[in-house]
Each structure stands twice: as structure tokens, then as C-alpha cells.
Amino acid sequence: MPVAAALTQAEARHIWMRAQRLDSRDPFGDAGEGAVSAAVDQLGYVQIDTINVIERCHHHILWSRIPDYRPADLQRAQARDKSVFEYWTHALAYVPTERFRYSLPQMRARRTAPIPSWYSSVTEDDVRRVVRQIRADGPLTIRDFKNDALVEKTHLWASRKPSKAALELAFDRGLLTVSGRDGMVKTYDLPDRHFGWERAPRPATDRQVQAFQLDRALRAQGVVSVESTTHLQKLPARVAMREIIERRVRRKELVPVAIDGAEKVEHWAEPATLDVPPPPPVEELVHVLSPFDPLVIMRKRLSSFFGYDHVFEAYVPKAKRVYGYFTLPVLVGDEVVAAIDLKTDRDQRRLLVQQWTWVGRGNARDHQAAIDAELTRFERFQLGDG
């Protein structure tokens, strides 16, 4: 068994921050769809979520790495450049189109799987009907399906409109793709037509998918564990991932890593990552991070690397909340120093601080002015003011 390379907690988080491109202000350029494509490629995916207390998380995640990012940049990357597409990772996400073939096995598996309970109002005829209409009429949104008889919802995620559920199920199966968005209203099209494929990509094998997930994690995390490479996946996926990791260790393509304070969790990195570890950030950049940011979403890893335990309380009863409904961690340099519950009042055109909690070594004397300046920039982004 190879001897594990030793990393301090600080070294481990600097490697992760470098991989996440949070150690410099404009790692992908200031703005534009090219910056969006590069960011999604580096991160591997950018999660989509419907909560809009502030700007939705997919836009927020990109803004955190692209200083002058605008939602239109992502819309162009998806609808015009077609360099990103939507599909499921651990959640619905934007994914690089170049990696489409790694989603195909999941799409095809869903074609033969039982219809999920939240689609219980949908029949196979409904799916064929919406696909047939889009094939005949071109790209459509749910607003173009006007003759539905509404049904009772049987699940929290269900829709009363059968055509909406049929579109979503056809999307899950890869029969349709989202060719564009207007807010959260999706336009659906046939994949071959949207991407202009003469020949569709060949599906990756199971082993290729697992190797891809490992490579994606190594690029976006720098130092990885089995859990971080298979986030929210079940035991068989974790077993298969460990086998791939062990093969790469035997070939000396990966090196075991022991992180100070986190020795109970096995980690690995590519040798080149450890040859020249990134230095601490020279400038103490301030990042107001989305709770769905890739740096935040894996709570145990965040705690291990940053010593900060993030709690997402949007689904916690109000009386039991400690930090607030939609709390955002604030990263200053390489430390999380505050957790701020924010809300955008679009009518009054203001960013409201609902609650501010100092965490770790955060304090008003050292950090207030820098965070206030970043919140001013964040407010302009929320309101589309540049």
C-alpha cells in the first residue's frame, strides 16, 4: 500500500479552491457565453434550482466566478452556442455538451424503468403525443399545450397538467432536450434537431461513465474521496468507484492523501496536483456563495476542509431556524467568516439582510467593510444593474 501524502487542512482547501476557481477574481474572463462554457466545463456541472428568494442558484454560481456575468450569457451558451445542456447529475444541472454521451446510459435506463410516482398521471400515449407534436411543430413550451384536462396532484413534485409531466418524462428519457429557457419556462426540442447532429453520440459504457465521474471530480475538486466522486449515489456506484481508484493507484496515476484532522476519510489526488500545491490566496477575495454552490453542496466535505458546518434551513420550520431561511456562506480569502440570510425585494429594488451571523473567526472589525462592498456588488447583480 503506497504511503499517503500528508496535507494540512489549509493545503487541502487551497487545492479545492484552486480547482473551483475561487482563488482569483476572473478565472474565466469577465463575461460572455465563452466564460460560461469554460466555467461549466471546469466545474463539471452547475446545479439548477427553482428557489428565487435571490437570483436562482445556477446564475449565482456562475456569477461567483465570472465578475460581469449576466443570465443572458447562459441563455446564449445553451440556446445559441449549444455548449451546455440540461440533465441530471446529483440534481438537475447544466452540463458540458461535449460530455453528452455520459448521460445517455441514464436516459436509456429511464425509458424502460417504471414511471415514477410523481408522473403517475402520465401515460405512454401522453409521452408519444408531446414528442410527436414537437417533431411536427418545432420547439415548444408548456404554454403551447392548451387542451389539457387538469388532474389532481398525487405527489409533491407532480403537475396538474398532464402535458407538463409528459414533457418532463420525455426529457428524463432523452427523447427531448431543453433547447432554451425564459426564466424557468423551458423550451423543448428533439435532441438531434437542437444540436444539429447527423449522427447522435454513442452511449458511454458503465465503466466509461465511472471513469468520467472520477475525472470530473479530480478536475473540479483536486483532492477527492469516494463520497465526493459519487455524491448522493448508492452503494454499488461507490463500490465501483473505489475499484477504479484502486486501479489508478496501482498504476501510480493517483496518490493516497491524508488530510490533517480528516484522516478517517480516504482521499486521493493526481501526482501533479501535489507537486506544486497552490499557495494561499494573495488577495482576500470575498465570495457570497450559493447554498447550492459546488463548494457548499457537499456538507461533510465543506466541514472537513473549511471547519464550517452549513445548515440549509429553507425547509426547517421558522421557529426552529438558527441562521435563517436562505442563508449564504461568505468566504473571505480561504475562510468562511459569516452566514447571511438574504432576500431580494424586487419591488423596492433592494437586497435585504434578514440575518447576519458571524462564524469561525469572522468579526465586524476585520471583515465587515469587505463584505459590505461585495454585498453592494451582489445587489447590483440581483437587480440586473451591472
N, C-alpha and C positions, 0 to 999 in steps of 0.2 A: 504494500500500500504506500503510495507516494506521501512524503511528508507535506503537511498542509502549510501553505504560505500564511504568515501572520499579518493581519491588518488591524489597525486601531479602528474604533468606531468612526472617528473623523475621516480616516483614509477611505473607509468603505462608503461613507456618504458623499465624499468628493467624487469618487468614481461614479456613483449613481447620478449625482447632479450633472457631471460631465456628459454622461450618456443621455440624460434627459434634456440637455442643452439649457440648463437653468443657471449656468455659471458665467454666462455672457448675455449682454442685452439684446443683440440681434443676430443670433447664430444662423438664421436662415434668410437674412435680409429684412428690410423694414416692412415690406408689404407685398401683395400680389399673389396670384394663384400659384406661381412658381415656388414661393416661400411656403405656401400651404402644402403643396405636394411634397416638398422636401421634409417638412415637419412631420407629416403623416407617415412618410417612409421611415424616418428615424425612430419615431415613437412606436411604429408598428400598427397602431390604431388610435383613434380619437373617439372616445365614448360619446354617444348621443343620449340626451335625456330631455324629457318634456317639461321639467320644472322651470318656471320662468320668473321666480322671485327677483332674480337678477338676470342678466343675459344668459341664454342657455349654455350649458356646460361645454358643448363642442366648440362654440365660438370663444368661450372664456379660455379653454385650454390652449387654443391656437394663439390668442392674444397674449398669453403669458410668455410666449416665445417669439412673437412677431410684433414689434412695438406698434406699428401703424396698421395692424390687421383690421380688416373690415369684413363683415359677414358676406358681402358680395364676392370677396376673394374665394371663399369656399364654394359659393354657388357656381362661380365660373370654373373652378377646378373640377367640380362634379358634372356640370351640365355641358360645358363647352370643351374644356381640355380633356375631360373624362379620365383624369389621372387618379381619381379616387372614386370609390363606390361604397355603398352601404351594405353591410351584412353583420352577422352575429360573430362576436368573439366571446368574451365572457358576458357581454351585453351588446346591444345594437351599437354599431360603431362605423366610422369612416375608415376604410382600409385601402391601401395602395392597389390600384387596378392591376398592376404587374403581378400581384400575388393572388389574382382571382382563382387560379386553379387549385389553391389550397383550401378554398371554401367549397368547391364543387362536391367533395365527398359528403359534407354535411348537408348540402342542398339535396343531393340524390337520396340520402338516407331518409330525409323527411318526406320524400314522395311516396315511400312505401310504409312509413310509420303510421300508427293510428292517429286520427285527427285529434289534436289536443283539446282539453275540456273547454278552454276559452274560445274555441272555434266551433262549439257544439251546434250552433245554428247554421253552419255551412255544410253544404253537400258537395260531392264531387261535381255535380252538374253546375253548381254555382261557380266553382273554380274554372271549369271549362268555359262557362259563359263569359266571365270577365276577360279571360285570356283571348277568347275569340273576338270580343268587341275591340280590344286594344290592337289585335292583329289587323282588324279591318279598318279601324278609325284612326289609328296612330296613338301617341302618348295621351293618357287621360288621368285625371284626378278623381277622387271620390265624388267630387261635385258634379261630374259628368254622368253619374249613375243616378237617375232621378226617379225610378219607378219601384224602388224597394218598399215592401211592406215591413214596417218596423216590428221587431220581435222583442220579447223580454230578455234582459241580460241574465245569464245564468252563471257568470263568473265576473270577478272584479275587472279582469282585463278584456272582457268581451265587448262587442259592439252591438247596438240595437239594429244596425244597418247591415244586412247580410252581404251586400256588395263590398263593404269596407273589410269585413272579416275575410271574404273570399280573396280580395286583393292582397291582404297581408299573408294569407296562407300560400297563395301563388308565389309571393315574394320569398317566403321562407323556403319554398321548394326550388327556387331558382328559375321558375317559369317566367317571372317578371323581375325587373330591376327598377330601382328608384332612379329616374333619369334627371330629377331636379326637385327642388323644394321652394315653396313660398312660405316662409316661417316653418310651421310643422305640417303644412299641407303638401303631401307627396305626389309627384307625377310619376306614373308607372309606364314602362315601355318593355318591349321584348329585348332581352339582353343582346342578341345578335344585331338587332337593328340599332340600338343605342350605341354600342361600342363599335359598330361598323365591321364586325368580324366576318370574314369569308369562311373561316374555319374556327369553331369555338375552341378555347383552351382545353387541353387534355387533363382530366382529373388527376390530382396527385394521389399516390398510394398512401396507405396509412402510415408507413414508415417515413415517407417524404413529408407528410403533414407534421409528424412529431419532430423531425429534424428541423423543419421550418420554424416551428414554435420555439424550439431551443435557440435557433439562430436569431429569431426576432427578439427574444428576451435578452440574449447576450448583447445585442446592439442597443437596446433601449434601457438596460439595467446595468450592464458592465459586470457586476457580480451577481450570480443567480443561485437560487435554490430550486429544489424540485417543486415546491409550492409556488414560487414566483413564476415559474415557466408554465405551470398548469393551473393558473388562477381560477378557482371555483369549479375545476373539473373533478371528475370522480376518480376513485381508486385505480381502475385499470389504466387510465391515462397517466397517472403518477408513476405506476409501476413501469410502464413502457418508457416514460421519460428517464427514469433512473437507469434503465438499461442502456439507453442512448448515451447518457452522460458517462457511465462507466466505460463504455467502449471508447469514447473520446479521451478519457483519462488514460486508458491503456495505450492509446496512440499518441499521447502527450499533446493532444490538441486542447485539453483543459487541465487546469491545475486546481487541486483542492485548496480551499481558503478557510482559515479560522479567523472569525471576527471577534475582537475583544468584547466580552460581555454577551456574545451570541454564539458561544461555542457549541451549544446543544443543537443548533441548526446547521446542517452541512451546506456549504456554499462552494461554488466553483467559478473560475474566470479563465479567459484565454490568456496564455503567457504574455502576449503583447500588452494586455491591459495592466499587468502587474509590473512590467519592465520599467515604465516611467509613469508612476501614479500622478494624477493631476494634483497640482498644488491647491491650497485653499484659495477661494475666490479673492482676487486682489481688491476688487471693489465690492462693498457690501450692498449688492443689489437687493431690492425689495420686490417680492413676488406675493401678490394676493392670489392664492391658489383656489381653484375649484375643488369642492369635496370629491369630484369625480376625476380629478387630475391623476395621471398615471403615477405620480409621486405619492399620492394620498390614498388611492383606492385600495391598496393592499395594506390594511391597517397594521397587521403584525410586523410587516417589513418596515413600515414607517416608524413604528415604535422602536424596533431593534436598531435602525440606522440613525434615527434622529432623537430618540428618547422622548417622543411626543405621542400621546395616545389620542387620536382624533375620534370624536363621537359625532355621528350624523343623527341629529335629533328631529328631523322633519317628520318622522313617523312616531315620535315619542309624545305622549300626552303633554299638553302645555305645562301643567302643574309639575311635571317631573323633569322638565328640561333644565340643564345646568348652564349650557353655553348659548342656547338659542335655536330657533327653527332652522336656519340655513347658515350655519357657521362656516367661515372660511379660514383655514390656517394661513398665517402670514409668515413667510420665510424672509429673514434678513441675513444676507450672507449665507452661511450654512446652518443656521439655527432657526427653528420655529419659535417665535417670540410672542405671538399673540393669536387669539382665536376671536374673529369678529363676525357677529351676526349682522348681515347686510340685507337691505331691501331697496329696490329701485322704485321710486314714486314717479312714474312716467307722466302723470298729470301735472304734478308740481315741478317736474324736471329736476329731481334731486336724488342723490344717493343717501339713504338713511342708515345711520349706525344704530341698530336696535340694541346691541350689547357688545361691550369690548372687554375681553378677558386676557390679562397678561399670563403667559405660560413660560415654563422654563426660566431662563434668565432675562426674559423680556421685562422692560420697565419704561416708564414715560420719559425719564431723563435721557436715556440712551437711544430710544427708538421712536418716540412719538413724532418728531418732526419728519423723519424719513418716511414713516408710514403715512402720515397725513398727506405728504406730497404725492405718494403713489396712489392714495385714495382719490385725490383730485384727478389724476390721470385716468384712473379706473372709472370715475364718474363720467368723464367725457366719452369714454368708450361705451358705457351703458346707454348714454343718451344719443350716441351717434354724432357727437360734436367734434370728432377728430382729436 
